[in-house]
Amino acid sequence: MQKFKLIAAIMCIQIIIITMLAKILYLEQTIKIVLGLSVLLLIAEGLIAYYEICRNPDARWYKLLAAYRAQRHDFHNHLQIIYGMIQLKKYDRAISYINNIKTIDSVYERICHLENQALVCNLLEAVNLFRKFEIDVTIEAVENVNINRISSADLIKKANAIISRLNESNGPKKVRIVLNKTRAEFCLFNENSFTA
């Protein structure tokens, strides 16, 4: 978002300079050249802004959109499974399945209530990555945690390392993410913890 603000500020400054040059220079040839170059620069900056905002997979909004798509896909799958259980009159299994969904949804609810946008994006991406490999995830926050001090830069790299380690082991695959005062810590089920 900072790059977008910078590009918008540069474009505004260019527009001011163009209007000042148009008032100062009355030569028709010079005005055409200046305006032509300025229009080319504006188009180039617009393309750069488009690339930074729409095409950059590291942009926060892209991560949020990917998380939304994954949740929407899961939601439709859950509805189909519940619908099938109800059709087969397996009401106890449907209720158990719904309770399981509530547990899964509590993780997303905790993440979405955080105030640090970068941390929210990276945690959503990490949780979706864990879920993709069928790893159960829970999230805890210690008391008096300062969300804005938690670094989220390497969360995905650490999550990938944990996934490869869990894929090599047998047994239940569970990860607990603990938000401490200055970092997010990944705790594996029955193993030592990793810090991120």
C-alpha positions in Angstrom: 0.0 0.0 0.0 2.9 2.3 0.7 4.1 1.8 -2.9 0.7 2.7 -4.2 0.7 5.9 -2.1 4.1 6.8 -3.4 3.1 6.3 -7.0 -0.1 8.4 -6.5 2.0 11.2 -4.9 4.4 11.1 -7.9 1.5 11.2 -10.4 0.0 14.2 -8.5 3.3 16.1 -8.6 3.6 15.4 -12.3 0.1 16.8 -13.0 1.0 20.0 -11.1 4.3 20.3 -13.0 2.5 19.8 -16.3 -0.1 22.5 -15.6 2.7 24.9 -14.5 4.7 24.2 -17.6 1.6 24.7 -19.8 1.1 28.1 -18.2 4.8 29.1 -18.4 5.5 27.8 -21.9 3.3 29.2 -24.6 5.2 27.5 -27.4 2.9 25.1 -29.1 5.6 22.6 -30.0 7.1 22.5 -26.5 3.7 22.0 -24.9 3.0 19.0 -27.2 6.4 17.4 -26.4 6.0 18.0 -22.6 2.4 16.8 -22.6 3.3 13.7 -24.7 6.2 12.8 -22.3 4.0 13.4 -19.3 1.2 11.2 -20.6 3.8 8.4 -21.4 5.1 8.7 -17.8 1.5 8.6 -16.4 0.8 5.5 -18.4 4.0 3.8 -17.2 3.3 4.7 -13.6 -0.3 3.4 -14.0 1.1 0.1 -15.3 3.5 -0.1 -12.4 0.7 0.6 -10.0 -1.5 -2.1 -11.6 1.4 -4.6 -11.4 2.0 -3.8 -7.7 -1.6 -3.9 -6.7 -3.2 -6.6 -9.0 -0.4 -8.8 -10.1 1.9 -9.0 -7.1 1.2 -12.3 -5.3 2.9 -11.0 -2.1 0.4 -8.2 -1.7 -1.6 -8.5 1.5 -5.0 -8.3 -0.3 -4.0 -11.2 -2.5 -3.3 -13.3 0.6 -6.6 -12.3 2.1 -8.4 -13.1 -1.2 -6.7 -16.5 -1.3 -7.7 -17.2 2.4 -11.3 -16.1 1.5 -11.4 -18.5 -1.5 -10.1 -21.4 0.6 -12.7 -20.7 3.3 -15.5 -20.4 0.8 -14.4 -23.7 -0.9 -14.4 -25.4 2.5 -17.8 -23.9 3.4 -19.4 -25.4 0.3 -17.8 -28.8 1.0 -19.0 -28.7 4.6 -22.6 -27.9 3.4 -22.5 -30.9 1.0 -21.3 -33.3 3.6 -23.9 -32.1 6.1 -26.6 -32.3 3.4 -25.6 -35.9 2.7 -25.7 -36.9 6.3 -29.1 -35.4 6.7 -30.4 -37.2 3.7 -29.1 -40.4 5.1 -30.7 -39.5 8.4 -27.4 -39.7 10.3 -28.3 -36.8 12.6 -25.8 -37.6 15.3 -22.9 -37.6 12.8 -24.2 -34.3 11.3 -24.2 -32.7 14.8 -20.7 -34.0 15.5 -19.5 -32.7 12.2 -21.0 -29.3 12.8 -19.3 -29.1 16.2 -16.0 -30.0 14.5 -16.6 -27.1 12.0 -17.1 -24.7 15.0 -13.8 -25.7 16.4 -12.1 -25.1 13.1 -13.8 -21.8 12.6 -12.6 -20.6 16.1 -9.1 -20.4 14.7 -10.1 -18.1 11.9 -12.2 -16.0 14.3 -9.1 -15.5 16.6 -7.0 -14.5 13.6 -9.5 -12.0 12.2 -9.8 -10.2 15.5 -6.1 -9.3 15.5 -5.1 -5.7 14.6 -1.8 -6.3 12.9 -2.7 -6.6 9.2 0.5 -8.2 8.1 0.3 -10.8 10.9 -3.4 -11.5 10.0 -2.5 -12.1 6.3 0.5 -14.3 7.1 -1.4 -16.3 9.8 -4.3 -16.9 7.5 -1.9 -18.1 4.8 -0.1 -20.4 7.3 -3.4 -21.9 8.7 -4.6 -22.5 5.1 -1.3 -24.2 4.3 -1.6 -26.4 7.4 -5.2 -27.3 6.5 -4.2 -28.1 3.0 -1.9 -30.9 4.4 -4.7 -32.0 6.9 -2.8 -30.6 9.9 -5.0 -29.5 12.8 -4.3 -26.0 14.0 -5.1 -24.1 17.2 -4.1 -20.5 18.1 -3.5 -19.1 21.5 -2.4 -15.7 22.7 -0.6 -15.0 26.0 -1.8 -12.3 28.2 -0.6 -8.7 27.5 0.6 -9.7 24.0 1.6 -6.7 21.9 0.3 -7.8 18.4 2.1 -5.0 16.7 5.6 -6.2 17.9 5.2 -9.7 16.5 7.2 -10.2 13.4 5.4 -12.2 10.7 8.1 -12.1 8.0 9.2 -15.7 8.2 5.9 -17.4 9.2 5.3 -19.1 5.9 8.9 -20.3 5.6 8.7 -21.8 9.1 5.2 -23.3 8.4 6.6 -25.0 5.3 9.5 -26.4 7.4 7.0 -27.7 10.0 4.9 -29.3 7.3 7.8 -31.2 5.8 8.8 -32.4 9.3 5.3 -33.5 10.1 4.9 -35.3 6.7 8.0 -37.4 7.6 6.5 -38.5 10.9 3.6 -40.8 11.7 0.7 -40.2 14.1 -1.5 -37.2 14.6 -0.6 -34.0 12.9 -1.3 -31.1 15.1 0.2 -27.6 15.4 -0.5 -25.0 18.0 0.4 -21.4 17.2 1.1 -19.3 20.3 1.3 -15.6 20.0 3.9 -14.5 22.6 5.0 -10.9 23.4 7.4 -10.6 20.4 6.9 -13.6 18.2 4.6 -16.3 17.0 5.7 -19.8 18.2 4.7 -23.0 16.4 4.3 -26.0 18.8 4.2 -29.4 17.3 2.1 -32.2 18.9 4.2 -34.1 21.3 7.4 -32.4 20.1 9.6 -29.4 20.8 8.4 -26.1 19.6 9.7 -23.9 16.8 9.7 -20.1 17.0 8.8 -17.9 14.1 
